[in-house]
Amino acid sequence: MRKIFRSLLVIFLLPLILVGQSMRDLEYQVIKLSYVEVDRA
């Protein structure tokens, strides 16, 4: 029973972690873009 619960937890957490990483990458890209814009101004 516990094994099933743990595998369910992993199945739920993995997408969350992946989404969190991609969000962080997006944030980094946006910050980089805004810095470039400020440099140009």
QUIFENVEN-V931104 format. One record per residue. RES is the residue in three letters. PHI is phi as a letter, one per 20 degrees, with the letter a starting at -180 (NA if undefined). PSI is psi in degrees with one decimal (999 if undefined). D_FIRST is the distance of its C-alpha to the first C-alpha in whole Angstrom. Layout:
{{RES/PHI/PSI/D_FIRST} {RES/PHI/PSI/D_FIRST}}
This chain:
{{MET/NA/-43.8/0} {ARG/f/-36.6/4} {LYS/f/-42.9/5} {ILE/f/-44.1/5} {PHE/f/-42.1/6} {ARG/f/-41.5/9} {SER/f/-36.0/10} {LEU/f/-43.5/11} {LEU/g/-46.2/13} {VAL/f/-43.5/15} {ILE/f/-36.3/16} {PHE/f/-38.1/17} {LEU/f/-37.2/19} {LEU/g/-50.5/20} {PRO/g/-38.2/23} {LEU/f/-45.0/23} {ILE/f/-43.6/24} {LEU/f/-44.4/27} {VAL/f/-41.4/28} {GLY/f/-41.3/29} {GLN/f/-43.1/31} {SER/f/-34.6/33} {MET/f/-42.0/34} {ARG/f/-40.5/35} {ASP/f/-43.4/37} {LEU/f/-45.3/38} {GLU/g/-43.9/39} {TYR/f/-43.6/41} {GLN/f/-44.5/43} {VAL/f/-43.5/44} {ILE/f/-43.4/45} {LYS/f/-44.9/47} {LEU/f/-44.6/49} {SER/f/-34.8/50} {TYR/f/-40.7/51} {VAL/f/-42.5/53} {GLU/f/-43.9/55} {VAL/f/-39.3/56} {ASP/f/-40.7/57} {ARG/f/-35.0/59} {ALA/f/999/61}}
